[in-house]
Amino acid sequence: MSKIVIIFVLTYLGGIFAAILIDGAYGIFLYEIEYCVNPRSQWWYGNLPDLRYSFIIAIITFAGFLMRIRKYSQNRIFAAPQTKWLLSLTILMGLVSFIAVWPEKHKEIYINHLKIMGFVFLLYKMIDTPQKYEKMIWAFLIGCFYLGWVAHSLGRTGYGRLEGVGPSDSQEVNSLAAILITPIPILIFYIIEGKKYWQKIAALIFLAYIMDGVILTTSRGAFLGLVVSLLYFSYFIFFKRVKNFKFKMKMAFGLVLGLILFYQLTDVTFWERMTTLKHVEVGERELVGAEGGAHRTSYWFKGLDLVKEYPLGVGGWGYLYLSPQFISEDDLVQEAGGMRAPHSTWIDALVDYGYIGFILFLGMIFSCFKLSRKVRKHLLHTKNYYLYYQNVAIDAGFLAFLGAGTFIDRFYAETMYWFPAFLACFANIYLLKGYSSNGEKIFNEIDKKKPE
């Protein structure tokens, strides 16, 4: 039995027992790691019994929640503004079931979405202290590190890119890259501001492997998402009038260190693919000269035409199902059953759930950043710069995923809904409950005012 199998088994059993005996939140931590590891796809899985590992975690986590349900009663789910948008979107997805053009696939997608919503609900309810929040973030970072480590071990597996690595819903190379870029700003934050030396050292090691994984994917969409994320992070470091100059300079140093590390890890193959970005010429209704991604914007325009015909939506994977009707046979993908995806999360949301669904999706995203803005205003008032920049880093991670999602279909990905939950928990802990970063409460009573 390999060392990896032993580590996985010990981690899995430890998380299961901790979720029952200590706190259900340990089930959340375990699920994050198991999601990224995706044991069924690993070479060492043959040494394990063939079990539904994620399903077992879900059952145990829910049991841990029920055992301590009174303990979590103060974590009001509707205190987070994202909730009303997510709930409305979930209800709409159910209603679209009656008009879905691919009802079997839509049913499958909707059931999976309900499972994700269940996880998000439990996460918000049980992650309610600074200590739990830190463990939750580090569980996510550990999972992403494992992905980076596997990517580094395998190298490019075909066509100069990395394929077949990642969670069950993200094994396509661009989808993997979209996940790998999300922890980068968070790791930069911990390298500079980690409260313990092990956090700084671990963050630096994690960052090196994760960046190497991003480079091996050679995903242009992920690269653009990362650029947008770091520009957002840089704005808060260099242009926001945060009075603690020393703190800002430390964060600036961490950002520059991350950029230098990224550049040192890149190779010729990576930059050759990135240089194709400048050769993209967008015509009135098509994309010309995009090496490896020809006609991508033409698929987006087809989606805009499709939603005019189906303003209420076509259901899950409806664009894919209908694509043979409006896309030339030469552009269809035989490996996908002779169909073609829209290659954009935004177009996916718009076509699958119509104008209403698109508005609800945008509302969920904007509510996240609006809530973060309110949290940061509170943190500046209390001069808690550590939490201020931690919140910025998590925001930047979410923005990286959204940026990458502009060029791939990530509407149904779990990570799309994890980050709104991360941000909601952050607000619940540090705004509503009034905790400081060291776990002490700044005020005694929960703020009864609902976040704007």
ABEGO torsion letter per residue (X at the ends): XBAAAAAAAAAAAAAAAAAAAABAAAAAAAAAAAAAAGAAABAAAAABBBBBAAAAAAAAAAAAAAAAAAAAAABBAAABAAAAAAAAAAAAAAAAAAABABAAAAAAAAAAAAAAAAAAAAAAAABABAAAAAAAAAAAAAAAAAAAAAAAAAEBABGGBBBGBEBAAAABAAAAAAAAAAAAAAAAAAAAABABAAAAAAAAAAAAAAAAAAAAAGBAAAAAAAAAAAAAAAAAAAABBBABAAAAAAAAAAAAAAAAAAAAABBAAAAAAAAAAAABBBBAABBBGBBGABGAAAAAAAAAAAAAABAAEAEBGAAAAAAAAABBAAABBAAAGGBBBAGBAAAAAAAAAEAAAAAAAAAAAAAAAAAAAAAAAAAAAAGBAAAAAAAAAAAAAAAAAAAAAAABBAAABAAAAAAAAAAAAAAAAAAAAGBBAAGBBABABBBABBBX
